[in-house]
Amino acid sequence: MLEKIKRVLKPFQNIKFNISLFGALAVASLLGTIIPQIPENPDKVEEFLHNSPKLGFMFEKLELFNIYYSWWFVGFLGLLAFDVVVCKLIFGKFPGLRTFKNVEREPDVTGRQSFSDSWTTNQPASATAARLTELLRKRKYFVRVQSSLENGGSLLLASRHRIQRFGSWVSHVSILVILL
């Protein structure tokens, strides 16, 4: 059931969809700034309707004289709010809670990363891991050690500035607060 829901909501995870949605809202906001709006300038709207009756009729049908309260603009805002919730709650990973998947911690995956390194030593893996952990912690790294690798080695996951992972959450919640 959850997989079916995720499949239906997959477009909301697409960055192109999100950029298109932001672009549509930006264009609509630009139009709302350029075209006179009924709540702010009812006299200018009447003047526009008098000077350009055909264009004014079309603008009225598209609710361009009252953009920020039109059904389609409110719909875009609702879609953006829904998109943010879906993006973070369904597809997002909360920082610190199993940030790396088990498959991402496999040596063949981590070994291909530009920020990884490996070497051979005569010391036991546990002693080397303990020494490296100590050195990394002195340099303010958070270190997690996985010692049960098939080849007897150890995998160290070290990260700094873990609070930065919350930046994405803060920005998404801020967008929701602004929309509400």
N, C-alpha and C positions, 0 to 999 in steps of 0.2 A: 504493500500500500504506500509506504513512504517513498519507494523508488518511483512509483507512478506520479506522485505529487512532485517529486524533484524533476522528473522529466517534463511535466507541464510547466514548471516554473523556471526551467533552464534558460529561456531567453532573457530573464531578468539578471542572469549572471554574466551576460555578454556585454563587454565594455562598449561595443559599437551601439548597442541599444541604449545604454545609459547616456552616452555622448549625444545621440540623436534626441533623446528626451530632454536633456539639458539645452540642446540647441533650439528645439521647438519652443521651450519656455523662454529662452533668451529672445528669439524672434518675436514671440507674442508680447513680451514685455517691451521690446523696442517699439512695436506697433502701438502699444498702449501709451507710450511716451510721446510718439509723433502725432497720432490721431487724437483729436479732442475727445475727452471722456465726459459722459453725462454727469457723473457725480461732481466733477471739478469745474467744468465749463459748459453748462447746458446752452448758453447763448451761442458759443462757437459751434456747437453741434447743430443747432437750428440754422445758423448761417451756412454751414457746410451743406446741410440738406437742401437749403434754398438755392445755393449756387451750383450744386452738382446732384440733381435729383436721382439720376440713374445710379451713379456711384454710391450716393447716400443710401439708396434702397438696398443695394447689395451689402453695404457695410452694416446696415441695420439687421439684415437677415443673418449675417455672420456674427452679429453681436460685437462688432469692432468698436462701437461707441461706449461699450461697457465691458471691456475685455476682462478686467480682473474679477468680474462677477459672472462671466459667461459660463455656461455649462461645460464647454470644452476646455477652458483654462483651468477651472476647478478640477475637471477630470484629469488633466495633465499633472496638476499638483498632487492629486490623490494617487495617481499612478506612480509618481516619483516617490511619495511616501511609502507606498506598498513595495516598490522596488528596493528602497533602502532597508526595509524590514526583512524582506525575503533574502536580500544579499547578505545581510549580517546574521540573521537568526537561523536561516536554513542552510546557507552555503558557507557562512563565515566560521572561522575557528576562533574561539575565545582565547586570547593570548595566555600562554602559560599552561593551558590545559591540553596536553598532548599535541604540541605544535607540530612535531614531526610524526608522520605516519611510520609504522614499523618498517615498511618497505623502504622508506627514505633513510633509515638508519643502517641499512645493509652496507657492508664494506664496498661492494662493487658499485653502488650508487654514490656513496660519499667519496670514494676514491677518484671519481671522474670530475669532482668539483674543483674549481680553481683555488678555493680556499682550504683545501685539504692537503695533508702530507702524510707520508708513511715512511718508516725506516725499520731496520733490523738492528737488534742489540743483543748482547750476551746476557743482559739482566733479565730476570723474570718479568713477564708482562705486568703482573700486579705491582711490582716495585717501580717499574717505569711509569705506569699509569698513576701511581701515587705521587711520584716526583713531579710529573707534568701537571697533575691536578694542583699540587701545592704551588708550583710556579705560576700557573694561570690564575689561581685565586689571589695571589699576591698582586697580580696586575688587574684585579677587580673583575675577573671573569666569573660567571656562574658556570660551573662544570658539572656535567652528568657523565658518569662512567658506565659503560656496558661491557662487562668482562666476559660474558659467556658467548664469545664468538666461536665458530666452528674450528678455526685454525689456532685457537688458544690465545689469540691476541685480544686487545682491548680497544674499544671505540670510545673516544672522548668527545662529547658535544659541549663546546664552550661558547658562551654568548655574553655580550656586554650590552648595557643600556636596554635592559628588557622592558623598561617602562615605555619605550618608544613603540612597542607593539600595540599599545592602547591608543595611539594616535588615530588609527583608522576608526576605531570605535568612537572616539570622541568626535571626530568629524562627522560620522554618520548620525550620531545622536544629535549633534548640533543642527544638521540639516532637518531632522525630524522636528526639533523644537522650533526652528524658524518656520517650517511649513504649518505647524499647528498654531 
